Amino acid sequence: MYVGAVNGGIWKTTNGGMNWTPLTDQLASLSIASLAIDPTDRTHQTLIAGAGLTSNGAFDAFALGPFEGRGGLRNGLLYSRNSGVTGPR
């Protein structure tokens, strides 16, 4: 099971949530907006995440001004073709 968090990156568990391993701590953005297993991959090992410009409270329709401190870099999509073993890139 995988979890993507707004300011926490992507985490993986293989034992029902007893232990979690971070997969994206070394990347430019921990700002995960969406997360999915690629439905076209029959092996179910390709993980795709949308990253950047989401945060836990500073960005909304009424926020004006610069975007500094409002989520991570807008670096687009991250993906891993081996269930996150080497982490999304």
MODELLER restraints for C-alpha pairs under 7 A, 6 or more apart:
rsr = mdl.restraints
at = mdl.atoms
rsr.add(forms.Gaussian(group=physical.xy_distance, feature=features.Distance(at['CA:1:A'], at['CA:12:A']), mean=5.80, stdev=0.5))
rsr.add(forms.Gaussian(group=physical.xy_distance, feature=features.Distance(at['CA:1:A'], at['CA:13:A']), mean=5.40, stdev=0.5))
rsr.add(forms.Gaussian(group=physical.xy_distance, feature=features.Distance(at['CA:1:A'], at['CA:14:A']), mean=6.52, stdev=0.5))
rsr.add(forms.Gaussian(group=physical.xy_distance, feature=features.Distance(at['CA:2:A'], at['CA:10:A']), mean=6.93, stdev=0.5))
rsr.add(forms.Gaussian(group=physical.xy_distance, feature=features.Distance(at['CA:2:A'], at['CA:11:A']), mean=5.65, stdev=0.5))
rsr.add(forms.Gaussian(group=physical.xy_distance, feature=features.Distance(at['CA:2:A'], at['CA:12:A']), mean=4.52, stdev=0.5))
rsr.add(forms.Gaussian(group=physical.xy_distance, feature=features.Distance(at['CA:2:A'], at['CA:13:A']), mean=6.50, stdev=0.5))
rsr.add(forms.Gaussian(group=physical.xy_distance, feature=features.Distance(at['CA:3:A'], at['CA:10:A']), mean=5.64, stdev=0.5))
rsr.add(forms.Gaussian(group=physical.xy_distance, feature=features.Distance(at['CA:3:A'], at['CA:11:A']), mean=5.24, stdev=0.5))
rsr.add(forms.Gaussian(group=physical.xy_distance, feature=features.Distance(at['CA:3:A'], at['CA:12:A']), mean=6.51, stdev=0.5))
rsr.add(forms.Gaussian(group=physical.xy_distance, feature=features.Distance(at['CA:4:A'], at['CA:10:A']), mean=4.42, stdev=0.5))
rsr.add(forms.Gaussian(group=physical.xy_distance, feature=features.Distance(at['CA:4:A'], at['CA:11:A']), mean=6.47, stdev=0.5))
rsr.add(forms.Gaussian(group=physical.xy_distance, feature=features.Distance(at['CA:4:A'], at['CA:32:A']), mean=5.60, stdev=0.5))
rsr.add(forms.Gaussian(group=physical.xy_distance, feature=features.Distance(at['CA:4:A'], at['CA:35:A']), mean=6.23, stdev=0.5))
rsr.add(forms.Gaussian(group=physical.xy_distance, feature=features.Distance(at['CA:5:A'], at['CA:31:A']), mean=6.96, stdev=0.5))
rsr.add(forms.Gaussian(group=physical.xy_distance, feature=features.Distance(at['CA:5:A'], at['CA:32:A']), mean=5.52, stdev=0.5))
rsr.add(forms.Gaussian(group=physical.xy_distance, feature=features.Distance(at['CA:6:A'], at['CA:31:A']), mean=4.90, stdev=0.5))
rsr.add(forms.Gaussian(group=physical.xy_distance, feature=features.Distance(at['CA:6:A'], at['CA:32:A']), mean=4.97, stdev=0.5))
rsr.add(forms.Gaussian(group=physical.xy_distance, feature=features.Distance(at['CA:6:A'], at['CA:33:A']), mean=6.17, stdev=0.5))
rsr.add(forms.Gaussian(group=physical.xy_distance, feature=features.Distance(at['CA:6:A'], at['CA:54:A']), mean=6.22, stdev=0.5))
rsr.add(forms.Gaussian(group=physical.xy_distance, feature=features.Distance(at['CA:6:A'], at['CA:55:A']), mean=5.65, stdev=0.5))
rsr.add(forms.Gaussian(group=physical.xy_distance, feature=features.Distance(at['CA:6:A'], at['CA:56:A']), mean=6.37, stdev=0.5))
rsr.add(forms.Gaussian(group=physical.xy_distance, feature=features.Distance(at['CA:7:A'], at['CA:30:A']), mean=5.33, stdev=0.5))
rsr.add(forms.Gaussian(group=physical.xy_distance, feature=features.Distance(at['CA:7:A'], at['CA:31:A']), mean=4.78, stdev=0.5))
rsr.add(forms.Gaussian(group=physical.xy_distance, feature=features.Distance(at['CA:7:A'], at['CA:32:A']), mean=6.86, stdev=0.5))
rsr.add(forms.Gaussian(group=physical.xy_distance, feature=features.Distance(at['CA:7:A'], at['CA:55:A']), mean=6.09, stdev=0.5))
rsr.add(forms.Gaussian(group=physical.xy_distance, feature=features.Distance(at['CA:7:A'], at['CA:56:A']), mean=6.91, stdev=0.5))
rsr.add(forms.Gaussian(group=physical.xy_distance, feature=features.Distance(at['CA:8:A'], at['CA:30:A']), mean=5.39, stdev=0.5))
rsr.add(forms.Gaussian(group=physical.xy_distance, feature=features.Distance(at['CA:8:A'], at['CA:31:A']), mean=6.71, stdev=0.5))
rsr.add(forms.Gaussian(group=physical.xy_distance, feature=features.Distance(at['CA:9:A'], at['CA:24:A']), mean=5.56, stdev=0.5))
rsr.add(forms.Gaussian(group=physical.xy_distance, feature=features.Distance(at['CA:9:A'], at['CA:25:A']), mean=6.65, stdev=0.5))
rsr.add(forms.Gaussian(group=physical.xy_distance, feature=features.Distance(at['CA:9:A'], at['CA:30:A']), mean=4.10, stdev=0.5))
rsr.add(forms.Gaussian(group=physical.xy_distance, feature=features.Distance(at['CA:9:A'], at['CA:31:A']), mean=6.07, stdev=0.5))
rsr.add(forms.Gaussian(group=physical.xy_distance, feature=features.Distance(at['CA:9:A'], at['CA:32:A']), mean=5.81, stdev=0.5))
rsr.add(forms.Gaussian(group=physical.xy_distance, feature=features.Distance(at['CA:10:A'], at['CA:22:A']), mean=6.02, stdev=0.5))
rsr.add(forms.Gaussian(group=physical.xy_distance, feature=features.Distance(at['CA:10:A'], at['CA:23:A']), mean=5.49, stdev=0.5))
rsr.add(forms.Gaussian(group=physical.xy_distance, feature=features.Distance(at['CA:10:A'], at['CA:24:A']), mean=5.74, stdev=0.5))
rsr.add(forms.Gaussian(group=physical.xy_distance, feature=features.Distance(at['CA:11:A'], at['CA:20:A']), mean=6.13, stdev=0.5))
rsr.add(forms.Gaussian(group=physical.xy_distance, feature=features.Distance(at['CA:11:A'], at['CA:21:A']), mean=5.41, stdev=0.5))
rsr.add(forms.Gaussian(group=physical.xy_distance, feature=features.Distance(at['CA:11:A'], at['CA:22:A']), mean=4.40, stdev=0.5))
rsr.add(forms.Gaussian(group=physical.xy_distance, feature=features.Distance(at['CA:11:A'], at['CA:23:A']), mean=5.60, stdev=0.5))
rsr.add(forms.Gaussian(group=physical.xy_distance, feature=features.Distance(at['CA:12:A'], at['CA:20:A']), mean=5.48, stdev=0.5))
rsr.add(forms.Gaussian(group=physical.xy_distance, feature=features.Distance(at['CA:12:A'], at['CA:21:A']), mean=5.23, stdev=0.5))
rsr.add(forms.Gaussian(group=physical.xy_distance, feature=features.Distance(at['CA:12:A'], at['CA:22:A']), mean=6.52, stdev=0.5))
rsr.add(forms.Gaussian(group=physical.xy_distance, feature=features.Distance(at['CA:13:A'], at['CA:19:A']), mean=6.00, stdev=0.5))
rsr.add(forms.Gaussian(group=physical.xy_distance, feature=features.Distance(at['CA:13:A'], at['CA:20:A']), mean=4.77, stdev=0.5))
rsr.add(forms.Gaussian(group=physical.xy_distance, feature=features.Distance(at['CA:13:A'], at['CA:21:A']), mean=6.43, stdev=0.5))
rsr.add(forms.Gaussian(group=physical.xy_distance, feature=features.Distance(at['CA:23:A'], at['CA:84:A']), mean=6.56, stdev=0.5))
rsr.add(forms.Gaussian(group=physical.xy_distance, feature=features.Distance(at['CA:23:A'], at['CA:87:A']), mean=5.04, stdev=0.5))
rsr.add(forms.Gaussian(group=physical.xy_distance, feature=features.Distance(at['CA:23:A'], at['CA:88:A']), mean=6.95, stdev=0.5))
rsr.add(forms.Gaussian(group=physical.xy_distance, feature=features.Distance(at['CA:24:A'], at['CA:30:A']), mean=6.75, stdev=0.5))
rsr.add(forms.Gaussian(group=physical.xy_distance, feature=features.Distance(at['CA:24:A'], at['CA:87:A']), mean=6.39, stdev=0.5))
rsr.add(forms.Gaussian(group=physical.xy_distance, feature=features.Distance(at['CA:24:A'], at['CA:88:A']), mean=6.70, stdev=0.5))
rsr.add(forms.Gaussian(group=physical.xy_distance, feature=features.Distance(at['CA:28:A'], at['CA:73:A']), mean=6.71, stdev=0.5))
rsr.add(forms.Gaussian(group=physical.xy_distance, feature=features.Distance(at['CA:29:A'], at['CA:51:A']), mean=6.82, stdev=0.5))
rsr.add(forms.Gaussian(group=physical.xy_distance, feature=features.Distance(at['CA:29:A'], at['CA:52:A']), mean=6.35, stdev=0.5))
rsr.add(forms.Gaussian(group=physical.xy_distance, feature=features.Distance(at['CA:29:A'], at['CA:72:A']), mean=4.69, stdev=0.5))
rsr.add(forms.Gaussian(group=physical.xy_distance, feature=features.Distance(at['CA:29:A'], at['CA:73:A']), mean=5.53, stdev=0.5))
rsr.add(forms.Gaussian(group=physical.xy_distance, feature=features.Distance(at['CA:30:A'], at['CA:72:A']), mean=6.29, stdev=0.5))
rsr.add(forms.Gaussian(group=physical.xy_distance, feature=features.Distance(at['CA:31:A'], at['CA:51:A']), mean=5.42, stdev=0.5))
rsr.add(forms.Gaussian(group=physical.xy_distance, feature=features.Distance(at['CA:31:A'], at['CA:52:A']), mean=5.04, stdev=0.5))
rsr.add(forms.Gaussian(group=physical.xy_distance, feature=features.Distance(at['CA:31:A'], at['CA:53:A']), mean=6.69, stdev=0.5))
rsr.add(forms.Gaussian(group=physical.xy_distance, feature=features.Distance(at['CA:31:A'], at['CA:54:A']), mean=5.78, stdev=0.5))
rsr.add(forms.Gaussian(group=physical.xy_distance, feature=features.Distance(at['CA:31:A'], at['CA:55:A']), mean=6.71, stdev=0.5))
rsr.add(forms.Gaussian(group=physical.xy_distance, feature=features.Distance(at['CA:31:A'], at['CA:71:A']), mean=5.72, stdev=0.5))
rsr.add(forms.Gaussian(group=physical.xy_distance, feature=features.Distance(at['CA:31:A'], at['CA:72:A']), mean=5.05, stdev=0.5))
rsr.add(forms.Gaussian(group=physical.xy_distance, feature=features.Distance(at['CA:32:A'], at['CA:49:A']), mean=6.77, stdev=0.5))
rsr.add(forms.Gaussian(group=physical.xy_distance, feature=features.Distance(at['CA:32:A'], at['CA:50:A']), mean=6.00, stdev=0.5))
rsr.add(forms.Gaussian(group=physical.xy_distance, feature=features.Distance(at['CA:32:A'], at['CA:51:A']), mean=4.59, stdev=0.5))
rsr.add(forms.Gaussian(group=physical.xy_distance, feature=features.Distance(at['CA:32:A'], at['CA:52:A']), mean=6.49, stdev=0.5))
rsr.add(forms.Gaussian(group=physical.xy_distance, feature=features.Distance(at['CA:33:A'], at['CA:50:A']), mean=5.44, stdev=0.5))
rsr.add(forms.Gaussian(group=physical.xy_distance, feature=features.Distance(at['CA:33:A'], at['CA:51:A']), mean=5.60, stdev=0.5))
rsr.add(forms.Gaussian(group=physical.xy_distance, feature=features.Distance(at['CA:33:A'], at['CA:54:A']), mean=6.43, stdev=0.5))
rsr.add(forms.Gaussian(group=physical.xy_distance, feature=features.Distance(at['CA:34:A'], at['CA:49:A']), mean=5.44, stdev=0.5))
rsr.add(forms.Gaussian(group=physical.xy_distance, feature=features.Distance(at['CA:34:A'], at['CA:50:A']), mean=4.94, stdev=0.5))
rsr.add(forms.Gaussian(group=physical.xy_distance, feature=features.Distance(at['CA:35:A'], at['CA:48:A']), mean=5.85, stdev=0.5))
rsr.add(forms.Gaussian(group=physical.xy_distance, feature=features.Distance(at['CA:35:A'], at['CA:49:A']), mean=4.37, stdev=0.5))
rsr.add(forms.Gaussian(group=physical.xy_distance, feature=features.Distance(at['CA:35:A'], at['CA:50:A']), mean=6.48, stdev=0.5))
rsr.add(forms.Gaussian(group=physical.xy_distance, feature=features.Distance(at['CA:36:A'], at['CA:47:A']), mean=5.95, stdev=0.5))
rsr.add(forms.Gaussian(group=physical.xy_distance, feature=features.Distance(at['CA:36:A'], at['CA:48:A']), mean=5.39, stdev=0.5))
rsr.add(forms.Gaussian(group=physical.xy_distance, feature=features.Distance(at['CA:36:A'], at['CA:49:A']), mean=6.43, stdev=0.5))
rsr.add(forms.Gaussian(group=physical.xy_distance, feature=features.Distance(at['CA:37:A'], at['CA:44:A']), mean=6.41, stdev=0.5))
rsr.add(forms.Gaussian(group=physical.xy_distance, feature=features.Distance(at['CA:37:A'], at['CA:46:A']), mean=5.76, stdev=0.5))
rsr.add(forms.Gaussian(group=physical.xy_distance, feature=features.Distance(at['CA:37:A'], at['CA:47:A']), mean=4.65, stdev=0.5))
rsr.add(forms.Gaussian(group=physical.xy_distance, feature=features.Distance(at['CA:37:A'], at['CA:48:A']), mean=6.15, stdev=0.5))
rsr.add(forms.Gaussian(group=physical.xy_distance, feature=features.Distance(at['CA:38:A'], at['CA:44:A']), mean=6.80, stdev=0.5))
rsr.add(forms.Gaussian(group=physical.xy_distance, feature=features.Distance(at['CA:38:A'], at['CA:46:A']), mean=5.41, stdev=0.5))
rsr.add(forms.Gaussian(group=physical.xy_distance, feature=features.Distance(at['CA:38:A'], at['CA:47:A']), mean=6.06, stdev=0.5))
rsr.add(forms.Gaussian(group=physical.xy_distance, feature=features.Distance(at['CA:38:A'], at['CA:48:A']), mean=6.54, stdev=0.5))
rsr.add(forms.Gaussian(group=physical.xy_distance, feature=features.Distance(at['CA:45:A'], at['CA:81:A']), mean=5.68, stdev=0.5))
rsr.add(forms.Gaussian(group=physical.xy_distance, feature=features.Distance(at['CA:45:A'], at['CA:82:A']), mean=5.13, stdev=0.5))
rsr.add(forms.Gaussian(group=physical.xy_distance, feature=features.Distance(at['CA:45:A'], at['CA:83:A']), mean=4.45, stdev=0.5))
rsr.add(forms.Gaussian(group=physical.xy_distance, feature=features.Distance(at['CA:46:A'], at['CA:79:A']), mean=6.82, stdev=0.5))
rsr.add(forms.Gaussian(group=physical.xy_distance, feature=features.Distance(at['CA:46:A'], at['CA:80:A']), mean=5.45, stdev=0.5))
rsr.add(forms.Gaussian(group=physical.xy_distance, feature=features.Distance(at['CA:46:A'], at['CA:81:A']), mean=4.21, stdev=0.5))
rsr.add(forms.Gaussian(group=physical.xy_distance, feature=features.Distance(at['CA:46:A'], at['CA:82:A']), mean=6.11, stdev=0.5))
rsr.add(forms.Gaussian(group=physical.xy_distance, feature=features.Distance(at['CA:46:A'], at['CA:83:A']), mean=5.88, stdev=0.5))
rsr.add(forms.Gaussian(group=physical.xy_distance, feature=features.Distance(at['CA:47:A'], at['CA:79:A']), mean=5.35, stdev=0.5))
rsr.add(forms.Gaussian(group=physical.xy_distance, feature=features.Distance(at['CA:47:A'], at['CA:80:A']), mean=5.15, stdev=0.5))
rsr.add(forms.Gaussian(group=physical.xy_distance, feature=features.Distance(at['CA:47:A'], at['CA:81:A']), mean=6.50, stdev=0.5))
rsr.add(forms.Gaussian(group=physical.xy_distance, feature=features.Distance(at['CA:47:A'], at['CA:83:A']), mean=6.17, stdev=0.5))
rsr.add(forms.Gaussian(group=physical.xy_distance, feature=features.Distance(at['CA:48:A'], at['CA:77:A']), mean=6.77, stdev=0.5))
rsr.add(forms.Gaussian(group=physical.xy_distance, feature=features.Distance(at['CA:48:A'], at['CA:78:A']), mean=5.67, stdev=0.5))
rsr.add(forms.Gaussian(group=physical.xy_distance, feature=features.Distance(at['CA:48:A'], at['CA:79:A']), mean=4.42, stdev=0.5))
rsr.add(forms.Gaussian(group=physical.xy_distance, feature=features.Distance(at['CA:48:A'], at['CA:80:A']), mean=6.76, stdev=0.5))
rsr.add(forms.Gaussian(group=physical.xy_distance, feature=features.Distance(at['CA:49:A'], at['CA:77:A']), mean=5.57, stdev=0.5))
rsr.add(forms.Gaussian(group=physical.xy_distance, feature=features.Distance(at['CA:49:A'], at['CA:78:A']), mean=5.05, stdev=0.5))
rsr.add(forms.Gaussian(group=physical.xy_distance, feature=features.Distance(at['CA:49:A'], at['CA:79:A']), mean=6.30, stdev=0.5))
rsr.add(forms.Gaussian(group=physical.xy_distance, feature=features.Distance(at['CA:50:A'], at['CA:76:A']), mean=5.79, stdev=0.5))
rsr.add(forms.Gaussian(group=physical.xy_distance, feature=features.Distance(at['CA:50:A'], at['CA:77:A']), mean=4.71, stdev=0.5))
rsr.add(forms.Gaussian(group=physical.xy_distance, feature=features.Distance(at['CA:50:A'], at['CA:78:A']), mean=6.42, stdev=0.5))
rsr.add(forms.Gaussian(group=physical.xy_distance, feature=features.Distance(at['CA:51:A'], at['CA:74:A']), mean=6.52, stdev=0.5))
rsr.add(forms.Gaussian(group=physical.xy_distance, feature=features.Distance(at['CA:51:A'], at['CA:75:A']), mean=6.24, stdev=0.5))
rsr.add(forms.Gaussian(group=physical.xy_distance, feature=features.Distance(at['CA:51:A'], at['CA:76:A']), mean=5.38, stdev=0.5))
rsr.add(forms.Gaussian(group=physical.xy_distance, feature=features.Distance(at['CA:51:A'], at['CA:77:A']), mean=6.04, stdev=0.5))
rsr.add(forms.Gaussian(group=physical.xy_distance, feature=features.Distance(at['CA:52:A'], at['CA:71:A']), mean=6.18, stdev=0.5))
rsr.add(forms.Gaussian(group=physical.xy_distance, feature=features.Distance(at['CA:52:A'], at['CA:72:A']), mean=4.64, stdev=0.5))
rsr.add(forms.Gaussian(group=physical.xy_distance, feature=features.Distance(at['CA:52:A'], at['CA:73:A']), mean=4.92, stdev=0.5))
rsr.add(forms.Gaussian(group=physical.xy_distance, feature=features.Distance(at['CA:52:A'], at['CA:74:A']), mean=4.18, stdev=0.5))
rsr.add(forms.Gaussian(group=physical.xy_distance, feature=features.Distance(at['CA:52:A'], at['CA:75:A']), mean=6.03, stdev=0.5))
rsr.add(forms.Gaussian(group=physical.xy_distance, feature=features.Distance(at['CA:52:A'], at['CA:76:A']), mean=6.63, stdev=0.5))
rsr.add(forms.Gaussian(group=physical.xy_distance, feature=features.Distance(at['CA:53:A'], at['CA:70:A']), mean=6.30, stdev=0.5))
rsr.add(forms.Gaussian(group=physical.xy_distance, feature=features.Distance(at['CA:53:A'], at['CA:71:A']), mean=4.42, stdev=0.5))
rsr.add(forms.Gaussian(group=physical.xy_distance, feature=features.Distance(at['CA:53:A'], at['CA:72:A']), mean=5.21, stdev=0.5))
rsr.add(forms.Gaussian(group=physical.xy_distance, feature=features.Distance(at['CA:53:A'], at['CA:73:A']), mean=6.28, stdev=0.5))
rsr.add(forms.Gaussian(group=physical.xy_distance, feature=features.Distance(at['CA:53:A'], at['CA:74:A']), mean=5.86, stdev=0.5))
rsr.add(forms.Gaussian(group=physical.xy_distance, feature=features.Distance(at['CA:54:A'], at['CA:70:A']), mean=6.55, stdev=0.5))
rsr.add(forms.Gaussian(group=physical.xy_distance, feature=features.Distance(at['CA:54:A'], at['CA:71:A']), mean=4.54, stdev=0.5))
rsr.add(forms.Gaussian(group=physical.xy_distance, feature=features.Distance(at['CA:54:A'], at['CA:72:A']), mean=6.82, stdev=0.5))
rsr.add(forms.Gaussian(group=physical.xy_distance, feature=features.Distance(at['CA:55:A'], at['CA:70:A']), mean=5.49, stdev=0.5))
rsr.add(forms.Gaussian(group=physical.xy_distance, feature=features.Distance(at['CA:55:A'], at['CA:71:A']), mean=4.36, stdev=0.5))
rsr.add(forms.Gaussian(group=physical.xy_distance, feature=features.Distance(at['CA:58:A'], at['CA:70:A']), mean=5.55, stdev=0.5))
rsr.add(forms.Gaussian(group=physical.xy_distance, feature=features.Distance(at['CA:59:A'], at['CA:70:A']), mean=5.85, stdev=0.5))
rsr.add(forms.Gaussian(group=physical.xy_distance, feature=features.Distance(at['CA:78:A'], at['CA:88:A']), mean=5.36, stdev=0.5))
rsr.add(forms.Gaussian(group=physical.xy_distance, feature=features.Distance(at['CA:78:A'], at['CA:89:A']), mean=5.05, stdev=0.5))
rsr.add(forms.Gaussian(group=physical.xy_distance, feature=features.Distance(at['CA:79:A'], at['CA:88:A']), mean=4.55, stdev=0.5))
rsr.add(forms.Gaussian(group=physical.xy_distance, feature=features.Distance(at['CA:79:A'], at['CA:89:A']), mean=5.38, stdev=0.5))
rsr.add(forms.Gaussian(group=physical.xy_distance, feature=features.Distance(at['CA:80:A'], at['CA:87:A']), mean=5.93, stdev=0.5))
rsr.add(forms.Gaussian(group=physical.xy_distance, feature=features.Distance(at['CA:80:A'], at['CA:88:A']), mean=4.31, stdev=0.5))
rsr.add(forms.Gaussian(group=physical.xy_distance, feature=features.Distance(at['CA:80:A'], at['CA:89:A']), mean=6.32, stdev=0.5))
